[in-house]
Each structure stands twice: as structure tokens, then as C-alpha cells.
């Protein structure tokens, strides 16, 4: 499976929010649900990391013929290209964690590396954290909860 690191983090965050089974998105038509369910069901799932279009993006209605996202964003001052923003996020994650593009990790390894980096969410989504601090804190909390749940760390502390 080929996945953008920020998509992986989104899956773990949503797991932390209580989503156990993901359903298709009819607005975008992407395969987030398929990738998420595969990752949730199999911690040994092989994941090839990319900053480009991934398996989630492939069927999305916003994926252009050049394999770049054509969707726009407006919630961050000075950034309107979702493709540019997502690439920035993914490169940030890879740099912070020492991940190599096109390298393969198990989902469990990736989750462990991400969970071991304090403040990763706030550092990656720093532009959003500046504008929406409460949302950023909630994202950080849900991601941490998802990491604990995915890695079975909550059970160890019981």
C-alpha cells in the first residue's frame, strides 16, 4: 500500500476518535476508507511512504491527470493549493521522523515512530495550530489516543 504520512496520521487520529470501521466518501470518491480499514485490520500492512498521490488519492475526483490534487483550501492564509499544502505536510513528517520517500515500513512501525515523537501533530500542522489552537490540541489528543489504541498500549496499562 502506498500512503502519504499525513493520511496515515489522519487514520490513526480518527481511530483515536472512536472510528473502528471506515465507510466510503461519496463527495470525494477517494479510497480513504479502504486504506484505513486495511491498516486498522493489519498492523503488519506494508506501507510505502510518498509525498505524491497515494492509494487513497487514486480514485479521488480531485486527482488531476498529472497525479496532483486539484482541490483548493482557504483556511490557511497564503495557501490555496491543497496539493502544495499536503506535500509540505508530508515532507515535514518525513524530515522530522527520518523517513525516506518510497521506503517501506509496517503500519505498526510507522505508528510507533510517529507516536514516539512528542508534539509531532502540532509541529506538522503548525500553520493550523496558530489559527485554530483548540482544534490542533484536539487533533493531538485524538492522534495520541489512536496511537495507544493501535499499538495496544492502553491494554498494557490496565
N, C-alpha and C positions, 0 to 999 in steps of 0.2 A: 504494500500500500504506500502510495506517495502522499505525504501530508505536509502542509505548511505548519511550522511550530505554533503559530498563534491559533490555528484551527485546533490543534491538539490541546492547547491550553483552554480553549473555549469548551471543548468536550469535557475536560476534567472539571472545569468550573461549573458546568451545567449538572454534572454528576453530583457535585457538592451541593447544588441547589435542590437535589432530590429527583432529577430525571433519571430513570433507570432504562427506559426504552424510548428511543427517538423515533419520530414519525416524519414522513416526507414533508418538505416545504413546498407548497403549491405556488407561492409567489415567485420564488427564485428558480425552482426546479433543480436545485443542486442535490448532491448526494451526501450532505452532511449527516443525515440520518443513517445511511448505510455505513459510512466510515465510523461514525460514533458507536453504533451497535457492534460493529466488528471489534473495535478497540475495547469496549466495555466487556464483551464476552470473552476476549482472549488477550491476557496480559503479555503473552509471548508473540503477539502480532508483530510482524516485521514492518518497520516504518522507515521509508526513505525520506529524508528531510529535504524540503525545497522551499525556495522563496518565490518560485514561479507558480503557475497553475498546477493544482494538485488533483487528486481523485475526487475531492469534494466539488471543485470548480468545473470539472469536465462537462457535466450536462447543464450547467447553470445558464440561464437565458442571458446573463450579462457577460458571458465569456466571448470575447471577440475572436475573429478568425486568426488574429496574431497571438492568441492564447493569453491575452491580457484582459483584466476586468474593465468593463466599460461603465460600471456603476459609479455614481458620484456621492460624495459625502459633504455635509455642510456644518457638522457640529464642532469642527476644529478650525480655528482661524488660520487662513493661509493655505489650507489643504482641501482640495476638492476632488482629487483623483483617488478613488478607493484602491486602485491598483498600486499607486505610488505609496500610499499610506501603509497598506498591508505589506508591501515589500520592505518598507522601513522597519515595521514591527518585526518581521521575520529575520531580517539581518541583525537587528538588535538582540533578539533572543539567541541567535546562533553565536554572535560575538560574546555575549555575556556568559554563555554556557560552554563555549569552545566546541560547538557543533560544526561539522563540516557539511556543506551542501552536498547532496547525493549520498551521504553516508547512511548506513542502515543501523537502526537501533531497535530493540524490542520496545513495545509500548511501556512495559514496566521500567526499563532502563531510562527511557525518556522522562517518564513521570518522576522517577527517583531523582534524576538530575535537576529537573525543574523545581521539585519540592524542596530540594536541599539548598536552593539559592534564596536566602531571605530577601524579601522586598522585590522579587522578580516582577510581579504584576505591576506594581507602582512604577518601577524603573522602565518597563517596556511601554506601558501606556501612559507615559509621563505627561504628554500634552492633554490627555483627557483628565488625568488626575488634577491638573492645575485648574481646569474649568469646572469639573464635576467631582470634587473631592469625596463626597459621600458615596457616589456611585463607584469610585475607584476603591474605596475601603471595602465596600460590599463585594466587589469583584475579587479583591484579595482574600477576603474571608471565605467566599464560596470556593475559590481555587484551592485554598489550604484544606478546606473540608473535603473537597474532591480528591486531593492527593491522599489524605488519610484514608478515605473510603476505598479508593482504588488499590492502594498498597496494603490494605488490611491493617493499618496502624491503629485504628480505633479499637479493634478487637484485642490487640496486644495490651492495651492499657486498662482493659476491663478486669 
